């Protein structure tokens, strides 16, 4: 019995080290509260985009569902909040409607989306996303067209906005990790690994993928509402497929199999873009080289690599 004691202690140290690494990530998001100004603005942006990246990480890394249409859900959430405030509705109502409408669009499109598989799913998400972009771009009487939609400023103070974004981000990570430990999450993981085998057991995989897609859209719509509130402006250009690709890059940089990794990827991408843009217009080249290096030498992402080096050689979800 005593032979288990060293092993138990070693495992405890690994868990403690891993927890400290994750607490450090939380600290990186909270630290900008001490600086205010542009630093706080960037950190808030990273936390909000981190929520959208975490949703995509859940969808891609744990559901095996690729998507280039996340910008649509981000835009639906942003425009819903903007139009709600413009109509004189309370902020809380807008924050409730934004994710609900994004989830509803995902439910309707998902019914058609999951009738197919593989690369066809990716292309259909892109097509459904571009449909929303076209509506936002052309329906100028409602969305403002190219001029966008301005929101009233100073609804929340910068510090309160940042704190709310960070708390929401890590609360969602905790809840998603809990969901992944449930039978739903375990089945979703099994579908990602071998969908045909899961089907042979009599499981209707269509519904698991559909509800995972709706949940990811719900969270992305909430992130879109937060982004609109943060920027006090909504533009149809934020709905273009490049925004979806940016979220994908964040997930790949941080690690698609770890929810903490997606948050780290959003923070890393945002800071690199701001830093390189301060002295060069070629920030995209820098990010591209970093992504190539990540794919070649750290395929699981940068965050899992850090966790293994600093957290006792253990991965994360």
PABAFI-592595 format. One record per residue: residue in one letter; x, y, z of N, C-alpha, C in turn. Coordinates in pm, whole numbers, plus 32768, in hexadecimal, padded with zeros to 4 digits. Atoms other than C-alpha are relative to their C-alpha. Layout:
<martis>
aXYZXYZXYZ/...
</martis>
This chain:
<martis>
x80537F8780008000800080008057807E8000/x7FA67F8C7FFB811E80EE8053804580187F7B/x7FC07FF1808381A880AB7EF77FB780647FA7/x804E7FA1804F809081827E6B801B80908028/x7FF17F797FCC80F482AF7F3E805980597FAA/x7FAF7FAB8056821783327E687FBB80227F7D/x80477FE9807D814683057D307F9180678011/x806C7FA17FE3802183C17DCE8037808D8012/x7FC37F7D7FEA810884DA7E3D8030803E7F7D/x7FD07FCE808181A484F67CE47F8B80327FAB/x80767FD5804B804B85087C467FC980828037/x802F7F857FC27FE986167D3F805480777FD6/x7FA87F94802B811786E67CE07FE580277F6F/x801F7FE4808C80C286C57B707F7E80517FF5/x80807FB980017F5C87337BAF801180908031/x7FE87F7B7FCB7FD788597C7E804880577F9B/x7FB57FB4806580CF88C37B707FA680297F8D/x805C7FE3806E7FC388AA7A647F9D806D8027/x805D7F9A7FCF7ED389787B37804380898005/x7FB67F827FFA7FDE8A827B6A8013803D7F75/x7FF27FD0808980168A9979F37F7E80417FD2/x80827FCA802A7EA38AD179BB7FDD807F804E/x80167F877FB17E8D8BCD7AD6805280737FC7/x7FAC7F9B803F7FAB8C867A2E7FBC803A7F84/x804A7FD180757EDB8C9978EF7F91805F802A/x80697FA77FCD7DBA8D2D79B5803D8085802B/x7FBB7F867FD47EB28E247A4D8027805A7F8C/x7FDC7FB180757F248E9178F37F8A80507FCB/x80787FB8802B7DBE8EF078A17FD7806C8064/x802B7FA27F987D828FA079EE806380748011/x7F957F9E7FE87ED1905A79FF7FE880897FBF/x80157F7D80417E70916C79017FA78060804E/x80507FA57FAD7D7B91F67A05805780668047/x7FA37FA57FBB7EAE92957AA38031806F7FA3/x7FC57FA2805F7F0C934F79647F9B805E7FC0/x80697FB0803F7DC393CE78D2802980237F70/x7FDE7FD180867DC9948377817FFA7F967F94/x8000805880747E2093CC7641801D7F6F8026/x7FE080877FD27EB192A276FA7F827FB88030/x807D80397FCF7D64926877A77FA17FE47F8D/x8056801180757CAC9294765D80267F807FB4/x7FD0807780477D83918A75B57FDF7F80804D/x801A80767FAE7D5D909876D77F6C7FDD8000/x8091801980077BE290C176D17FDB7FC17F7A/x8016803980867BE2907F755B802B7F6E7FFB/x7FCC808980007CB58F4775927FA47FA3804F/x805980537FAE7BC98EC776A37F7E7FE07FB6/x807E801580497A948EF675C980167FA37F89/x7FE0805980707B358E5A749680277F768034/x7FDE807F7FC27BB68D4E75807F857FAA8016/x807E804A7FEE7A4D8CED75CB7FD57FBF7F7D/x8023803680847A098CC3745680617F917FD8/x7F9B806780207B4F8BFE74307FE97F818051/x801E80747FAB7AF38B1A75557F897FB37FC6/x80758041803D79A38AD474AE80297FB17F85/x7FD0804680777A548A79736A80577F898026/x7FAC806D7FD07B4F89A474297FAA7F8A802F/x805F80677FD57A2E88E574C87FC77FB87F87/x803F80388077799288B2737280637FAD7FAE/x7F9C804180547AD0885472B8804E7F94804A/x7FA8805B7FB87BAC87B073BD7FBA7F8E8047/x804880667FB47AA286EE747A7F8A7FC67FB4/x806E80338051799086C97377802B7FD57F75/x7FCE802380857A6986A372427FB680457F90/x80517FB78063799287A7718D804A807E7FD7/x7FBC7F87802F7A5788A470BD7F9B806A7FD6/x805E7F95802479B789F77084804A807D7FD4/x7FD17F7D802F7A078B2B6FB87F8C80627FFA/x80757FA87FFE78B98BCC70087FE780408087/x80147FCB7F7A78EF8C3C71707FEB80978000/x80137F6F800878FA8DA771027F6D80257FF6/x80907FE7800C77888D8D70B17FC08008808A/x803880007F7977338D37721A803280788050/x7FC77F897FBF781C8E4772957FB3807D7FD4/x80477F8C8036776E8F4071AF7F6E80058029/x808C80037FD5760D8ECF72077FF58032808F/x80007FD17F75765E8F03737680198095800A/x7FDC7F727FFB76FB905773377F8D80587FCD/x806C7FB0803875E390DB725A7F817FF78055/x8076800E7FAA74D59050733F800A805F8077/x7FEF7FA57F8F7565910E74657FF580917FD2/x80047F7780327597924973967F74802F7FDE/x80897FDB80267437924973087FA380048079/x80507FFF7F8573A491F8745F80138083804B/x7FE47F827FBB744F932574FC7FC880757FB0/x80357F95805573EC93FC73D27F68800A800D/x809280027FF07282939174087FD58028808C/x80207FD47F79729793FE75727FEC7F908064/x800F80717FA4729792A2760C807180018067/x7F9780087F9A73579265774F80777FAC7FD2/x7F878049802474BB91E477337FF17F6B8019/x8010808E7FDD745D909D77DD7FB17FB67F95/x8052803F80697356905576D380567FE57F85/x7FA7801180737456908B75BF80637F908015/x7F9F80687FE1754F8FA8766E7FC17F748001/x80478080800474478E9776837FDD7FDA7F70/x802B801B808973C98EB9751E80757FDD7FA4/x7F8D8012805975248EC1748080297F6C7FF3/x7FDB808D800F75908D5B74D17F8C7FA77FD4/x807380528027742F8CD574A57FEB80017F69/x80127FF6809174148D55733F80737FBD7FB6/x7F8D8045803E75728CD972ED7FEC7F698008/x801C808E7FF175138B8573777F917FCF7FA6/x80708023805773CE8B8672B3802F7FF17F70/x7FCB8009808974888BCB716D80537F817FF0/x7FB0807B800675778AAE71BF7FA67F857FFA/x805C80728000745289C472037FC47FEC7F75/x803F8008808473A98A1570B680647FD17F97/x7F9B8026806574E889FE6FE7803C7F778020/x7FC580807FDA756788D470AE7FAE7F897FD1/x8057806B8032743D88037040802D7FD47F75/x7FCD8020808674C788186EDE80947FDB8004/x7F6F800F7FF9763488256F43802B7F70801D/x7FD580847FD3764886D26FEC7FBD7F8D7FB4/x802A8067805E75A1861D6ECE80787FD37FAD/x7F888022804A770086176E3F80737FED8061/x7F8F80197FA8786085E86EC7808180347FC0/x7F7B7FDF803279D2863D6EA5800C808E7FCB/x7FE47F7E803D7A3E87596DC27F8080497FDA/x807F7FC3802678D487936D5D7FC480518074/x802D7FB57F8B788088006EC1804980858007/x7FB07F857FFC799D88FB6EB67FD080657F9A/x802A7FA6806B7929898C6D6B7F748037801A/x80877FD17FE377BE899F6DDA800080688070/x7FF77F9A7F96781D8A5A6F1A802E80847FC4/x7FD17F87804478D78B506E3D7F8F80417FB1/x806F7FCB805077A98B756D577F9580408058/x80657FC87FA676B28BA86E75803380808043/x7FC57F887FC577A08CA46F107FFE80767FA1/x7FFF7F95806477C18D6B6DCF7F7580347FE1/x808A7FD2801276478D786DB17FDF806E8065/x80197F9C7F9876368E366EFA804E80807FE2/x7FAF7F8B8025774F8F1B6E897FBC80517F92/x80437FBB806F76938F6D6D477F86804D802F/x80767FBC7FCA75568FC26E06802A807D804D/x7FD17F8E7FB0761390A46EF88039806D7FA7/x7FC07F9F805976CB914A6DDA7F9A804A7FA9/x805F7FC6805F75A091886CF87F84803E8042/x807A7FCE7FBF748491CB6DF18022807F804E/x7FCB7F847FC47500932A6E317F9A80488058/x80667FBA7FB373B393AC6EB67FF97FCE8091/x8003803A7F7A73D692C66FE5808B7FFB803D/x7F7980187FCA75489277700A805F80767FED/x7FA67F91801C75DA93BC6F86805E7FE57F8D/x7FAB80208073768993086E69809480108021/x7F717FEA7FEE77F693686E3F801E805E8074/x7FEC7FA07F9377C9947F6F3F7FF67FBE8089/x800A80477F82777D9380704B7F958038805C/x80647FDA7F9C76B293B2718680488030807E/x7FC07FC97F89771E949372A37FAA7FE6807B/x804480187F8176C8943F740B801D80728060/x7FE17F9B7F9B76AA9530752D80767FD48055/x7F8980217FB277F2954075EC7FE9800A8096/x7FFF7FF37F6D7841952D77607F8D7FB68045/x806680517FBE7737942677AA803E7FB98078/x7FB2803C7F94783C93707879808980438002/x7F797FC87FF7798493FD78F980637F9B7FC6/x7F9D805E80397ABD9368785380297F938062/x7FD580637F9C7B2492BC79967F937F988018/x8070805D7FEA79CA922479CF7FEB7FA87F86/x800F804C807B79B591BB786380697F927FF8/x7F93806280047B06910D787A7FEA7F918067/x801680637F967AB5906279C27F907FA17FDB/x80708054802A79688FE4793B802A7F9F7F92/x7FD38055806F7A108F5F77FE80597F8F8032/x7FA480657FCC7B208EA678C07FB57F988053/x804E805C7FAE7A2D8E1079BC7FAB7FA47FA8/x80548050805A79458D9E78A480547F9A7FB4/x7FA88059804B7A668D0977DE80247F838050/x7FD280737FB27AE78C2C78F57F8B7FB3803F/x807880487FD479898BD979737FD27FA07F92/x80278055807279388B53781780607F8B7FF2/x7F9E806D80077A7C8A8978167FE17F958068/x8020805E7F947A1F89EB79647F827FB17FDE/x807E8044802178BD899D78EF80107F9E7F8C/x7FEA805980727933890877A580517F858029/x7FB380737FCD7A32882E785B7FA57FA1804D/x806280547FBA791687B479377FA97FB67F9C/x8054803F806678408770780480497F8D7FBB/x7FB280688043795886A9776380107F838055/x7FF680737FA5795F85C778967F7C7FB5800D/x808380407FFA77ED857378707FF37F997F8F/x8016805E806F7761845A77937FF680467F78/x80077FB5807E77158563768A808C801D7FCC/x7F787FDE8028788085D57686804F7F867FD6/x7FB8807A80227907847376857FD47FC97F79/x8034802F8081782584167563803280587F8F/x7FCE7FA28064788E854E74A680927FE17FDE/x7F748025801679FB84EC74D5800A7F7F7FAF/x8000807F804879AF838D745A7FDC80157F6D/x80287FE0808A7905841C73248076803D7FB5/x7F8B7FC2803F7A3B84ED72DE80667F967FD8/x7F9B806780187B1783B972F27FD57F9A7F97/x802F8065805E7A3F82C372327F6880047FF9/x80907FEE800778E3832E71CC7FB87F827FD0/x804080798034789781EF710A7FED7F97806E/x800980627F9378DE8118723B7F9280288062/x80697FD07FA477FC81F173167F777FE77FC3/x8080801B804476E781D372137FDB7F6C8007/x801A80907FFD770D805A72117FCA7FD28088/x8034801F7F7976B7806173867F7180328012/x808A7FD27FFB756780FC73347FEF8090802C/x80077F737FD675BC826573907FE780587F86/x801D7FA2806C7525837572B580608076800D/x7F957F9B7FF2765D844A72887FD4808A7FD0/x80327F818038759D855771C97FDD8062806F/x80307FA67F97750185E5730580718030805A/x7F8F7FD77FAD764585E973CC804F806F7FBB/x7FB67F9B804B76F686AD72BB7FAF80817FF3/x80567F8B800F75CD8794728A80008054807F/x80087FB47F8375B587F473FA808880378029/x7F7B7FC87FE9772E882074158013807E7FAB/x7FF77F8E805C771A890A72EA7FAC80758034/x80577F987FC975F889CB7385803F803F807D/x7FBF7FCB7F8776B189EC74D18075805A7FDC/x7F8F7FAD802B77E98A6F74227FCF80847FC5/x80397F85803A77128B6973617FC9805B806E/x80367FB47F8F76648BD574A38070804F8045/x7F8F7FBF7FBC77B38C227549804180687FA6/x7FC57FA1805E78388CCD74107FA7807B7FF1/x805C7F8F800576FF8DA573FD800D8057807B/x7FE97FB67F8577398E087566808180517FF6/x7F817FB88016789F8E63750B7FEC80757FA1/x801C7F93805D781C8F3273E87FBC80758044/x80427F957FB477398FF474D38066804A8056/x7F977FC17FAF7862903175B8805D80557FAD/x7FA77FB68058793790A274947FBF80847FD5/x80487F868025782D919C74267FFD80628074/x80047FAC7F89780E922075888089803D801D/x7F777FD37FE87987923B75A3802C80697F9B/x7FD37FA5806A79C692E674557FA080737FE9/x806D7FA08018787D93AD74587FE880177F6B/x80137FF68092786E936772E27FF87F747FC7/x800D808080457800924A7201800E80197F6A/x7FE97FF28090787C9226709C7FE67F7C7FBA/x8017807D804A7810912A6F9380847FBB7FDB/x7F7F803C8022798290F36F4A802D7F9D806B/x7FE080607F96799A903F70987FBE7F797FE9/x8047807C801F78B18F387005803F7FB67F8B/x7FC0803E807379978EEB6EE0804B7F83802C/x7FC680827FDF7A358D916ECF808B800D803F/x7F7B7FED7FC67B898E216F307FF980008098/x801180037F6F7B058E5070927FF87F708032/x8007808F7FDD7AAF8CDC709C808A7FC17FF8/x7F788035800F7C0D8C8C701D805A802F8071/x7FB17FCC7F907CA18D6B712B7FE67FB0807F/x802280537F8C7BE88CA7723880407F767FF4/x7FC1808180177C6A8B66719B80958006801E/x7F717FED7FE67DCF8BEC71AA801980068097/x7FF37FF87F6E7DA18C42731B7FFA7F76803F/x801180877FC97D2B8AE07362807A7FAA7FDF/x7F8D805180297E488A40729D807F80298048/x7F8A7FD17FB77F4E8B1A73447FFE7FCF8091/x800980277F747ED08AD374A17FF57F6B8013/x801580907FF47E67896C74687F6D7FDE7FF8/x808E801C80167D1E88E573E47FC57F9D8063/x803280667FA47D0787CE74E67FF580318090/x80077FCB7F787D1A88B176157FB580848003/x804F7F857FF77C1D89BA7679805580748035/x7FA57F997FD17D268A77773C805C802E7F8F/x7FA97FE080717DFC8A6776037FC180647FA2/x80467FA380597CF58B1B75348002808D803B/x7FFA7F7D7FBE7CE98C367634808C803B7FF5/x7F767FD2800C7E658C4A7631801D802A7F70/x7FEB7FDE808D7E658C4B74B37FC480877FDD/x80407F7F80197D748D7374AD80538071803B/x7FAC7F9B7FBF7E4F8E3475A2808180137FB2/x7F827FFA804A7F8D8DDF74E37FED80477F7A/x801A7FC480837EF98E3D73907FE78097800D/x80227F737FED7E6B8F87740F807A80548023/x7F897FB77FD67FAF8FF174B6806780097F8F/x7FA17FFE807080878F8E738B7FD480627F95/x80357FA380657FA6904B729A80188090802A/x7FEE7F777FCF7FB491857372809480268003/x7F717FE27FF2812C916C73B1804280137F78/x7FBF7FF78084819A912B72497FC780757FB1/x803F7F90804780A1922B71C080398086802C/x7FC97F827FCD814C93357297807E802B7FB4/x7F877FDA804A8283932871BA80037FCA7F71/x800380358088821F926E707C7F737FDC7FD8/x80818029803580F7922A6F9C7FFD7F6A7FDE/x7FF4808D8025817290C56F687FE57FA28076/x801D80547F8B80DE903B70AB7FC57F787FD5/x8039807D803180218F376FDD806D7F9C7FDB/x7F8F80568022816E8EAE6F5F803B7FC2807E/x7FC980317F8281EA8E8E70C47FA77F93803B/x805F80637FCB80AF8DD7713380037F827FAB/x7FF98073805A80C58CF86FFF80797FA8801C/x7F87804C7FE1822A8C9470507FF27FB78086/x801680407F7E81C68C4F71B87FA37F887FF3/x805E806F801580A48B75714480457F8B7FBA/x7FB6806A804581898AB47057805B7FB78062/x7FA9803D7F9B82808A7C71717FB27FA98062/x8054804C7FA381668A0772557FD57F7C7FC2/x802E8078804580E08911715480727F9C7FEE/x7F8F8058801A823C8886710D803D7FC5807F/x7FB4802B7F8A82CD8873726B7FAC7FF0807F/x805780117F8B81A78881735E7F717FED7FCE/x808080168047807F87E772A87F878009805B/x80717FF77FA37FA787DA73DE7FE48090802A/x80107F757FDA7FD889517410806980298066/x7F9A7FCB7FA580B58A3174E57FDB7FE78091/x802880107F747FE78A14762480187F738036/x7FDF80867FCF7FFA8898764480967FEB8013/x7F6F80097FF2817188B8760E802E80418081/x7FDD7FBB7F83818989B3772B7FD37FAE8079/x803280517F9180B588D4780A80597F87801A/x7FA880747FEE819887AB77CB8086802A803D/x7F7E7FD27FCD82D2887578107FF78035808F/x800B7FBE7F7D824F8933793F7FA37FB78061/x8064803E7FAA8138885779C080137F6B8016/x7FE6808C7FDF81DE870679E67FDC7F9E7F93/x8014805A807281BB867478867F737FCA7FF4/x808B802B800E8040866378927FB7805D7FA2/x80507FAE805A7F5086D977887F8580338047/x80797FC87FC47E05878577BF7F8D7FF87F9F/x80787FF680527CA3879E77447FD0808E8001/
</martis>
